[in-house]
Amino acid sequence: MKEILQTIILNLVDNKEAVEIKEINNNEKSITFEVKVAESDMGKIIGRQGRLAKSIRTVMKSVAGKEQKRVSVEFIG
């Protein structure tokens, strides 16, 4: 699951070295991903009015649904 998120994020940003994705297992059914990118790339990840961030979360929720898990994605500047 982390690889899918990483592929999406790396294709959106300019500064690929600054991307950090931390996976936090809350319990066996819930996962939180903290995505850290450079300040200059933050707007590209969030998109206009948060639409791109919402789309990324939707894709990740559908991937997690196939594994019977819950996922949340947090973007950190």
Backbone hydrogen bonds, N-H to C=O, Kabsch-Sander energy under -0.5 kcal/mol:
donor,donor_aa,acceptor,acceptor_aa,energy
5,L,1,M,-1.8
6,Q,2,K,-2.5
7,T,3,E,-2.1
8,I,4,I,-2.0
9,I,5,L,-2.6
10,L,6,Q,-2.6
11,N,7,T,-1.3
12,L,8,I,-0.5
12,L,9,I,-1.4
13,V,9,I,-1.5
16,K,14,D,-1.3
18,A,15,N,-0.9
19,V,16,K,-1.0
20,E,36,K,-2.5
22,K,20,E,-0.5
22,K,34,E,-2.6
24,I,22,K,-0.5
24,I,32,T,-3.2
25,N,23,E,-0.5
26,N,24,I,-0.9
26,N,30,S,-1.4
27,N,30,S,-1.3
30,S,27,N,-0.8
31,I,70,R,-2.6
32,T,24,I,-2.8
33,F,72,S,-2.8
34,E,22,K,-2.7
34,E,32,T,-0.5
35,V,33,F,-0.6
35,V,74,E,-3.3
36,K,20,E,-3.3
36,K,34,E,-0.6
37,V,35,V,-0.5
37,V,76,I,-1.5
41,D,38,A,-1.1
42,M,38,A,-0.7
42,M,39,E,-0.8
45,I,41,D,-1.5
46,I,42,M,-2.2
47,G,43,G,-2.5
50,G,47,G,-1.5
51,R,48,R,-1.9
52,L,46,I,-0.8
53,A,46,I,-1.8
54,K,50,G,-2.2
55,S,51,R,-2.1
56,I,52,L,-2.4
57,R,53,A,-2.2
58,T,54,K,-2.1
59,V,55,S,-2.4
60,M,56,I,-2.3
61,K,57,R,-2.3
62,S,58,T,-1.9
63,V,59,V,-2.0
64,A,60,M,-2.4
65,G,61,K,-1.9
66,K,62,S,-1.0
67,E,63,V,-0.6
67,E,64,A,-0.9
68,Q,65,G,-1.2
69,K,64,A,-2.3
70,R,29,K,-3.3
72,S,31,I,-1.8
74,E,33,F,-3.1
76,I,35,V,-3.5
76,I,74,E,-0.5
